[in-house]
């Protein structure tokens, strides 16, 4: 059960918050006075992270979601959303941080990467959107690898088409997976990187969704935290976890405009 939180305290939920960027993002949000719900694929990891964040904080300031939340598993997403609804939770901030970077490249790597890095945030956001307050904030943790320079002109035009819908975007990402499986992705203009395509698509999702969410004054932006020293980024990365998370927290604590944009270090960057 998630304990009641004061209506005067803003609440944030961070996916993949048991380590790395997600954990540091949760820590920085909590340090700014937000109540933070940390989630992980496994309950013990979420609880351990929350217990560490809660030290020295007021009761209820940091809360562990007592359910696993694997963003690559639609059933777990549904269960987590139902649990939050039943607990009467309300969210002011949603940070879609969880993601993967798999070794190798083949159709299965492409499929799984799209499933977690694109469809995961999409499904989490759709499931939790009824709990997000009007005027709330949604952040998609992306990457500089998601810049449109990673695909050819034909695909770039499709990703930036003003008429592109969420369903159309999902179909476009599936087209990439199918092209990889058929051995024709290079001739179709795709890079040999499931991670890169997943982040290009995630950035496109932000642009597609922004006008619709604007009706509720909810802003949605993508953030590149930079090359960060995490398990995913490696020890040779140029940025500390603290600096990378600061970019995410900046976007997470924005209220109002801009929306539908891509940021790093609080500055708008090119797609």
C-alpha positions, 0 to 999 in steps of 0.5 A: 500500500502506498501511504497517503501523501500531502496534497501540498507535496508534488509527487513524481514517479521514476521508472528504472529508479533502483540504480544509475540515472534513475536512482540519482534522478529520484534522489535529486527530486526528493532533495527538492521536496518532491515525494518520489515513487521509485520503481524497478523490475523487482520489488526488493530493488525498488524497496532498497532504493527507496529505503536509501533515499528515505534516510533523513527524509520526512515519512512518506517523502520517498515511497517504493512501489510494492509491485514489479514494473518491467516496462517491457512487460505490458501486464506488469504496466497494467498491474502497476497502474491499477495498484496506483489507482487503487491506492489513490495515488496522483502524479505531478511528474512522470519520468520514463527513465528505464531502458536497455542497450543490448549487445550485438545486432539482429532482429531479436535485438531490434525487436526487444530494444524497440519493445523496451525503449519505445513501447515501454515508455508509451505504454507506461505513459498511457497507463498512468496518464489518468493519474497525472494531474492537469499541468503535470510534466512527463519526461522521456529520457532519450539520448543524443543518438536519437538525433535524426541524422541517424537515418536517411532523408526518406526516413527523416521525412517520415519521422517528422511528418506533421501528420504522424500519429502514435499508431503510425510511429509504432508501425514505423518502428515495427517496419525497422524490426521487419527490415532487419529480419529481412536483411534489408534495413540498410537499403531502407535507410536504417542504421545497424543500431536498435538503440539509435532507432528506439531513441529516434522514435522516442523523440518523435513520440514526444513531438506527436504527443505534445499537442494532445497533452496540451489540452490538459496543460501537461508538458512532455519533453525528451532529455539527453543526459549525455554520456554518463558513467553508469552500467550502461554508459561504462566507466569511460563516459565523460559525465557523472551520474549527478550531472546527467540526472540534473538534466532530467530533473531540470525538465521534470520540474518544468511547469508550462512551456516549452513542450514537445522539445529535446533538451540537454543541460536545460538547453534545447538541442536539435533533433 
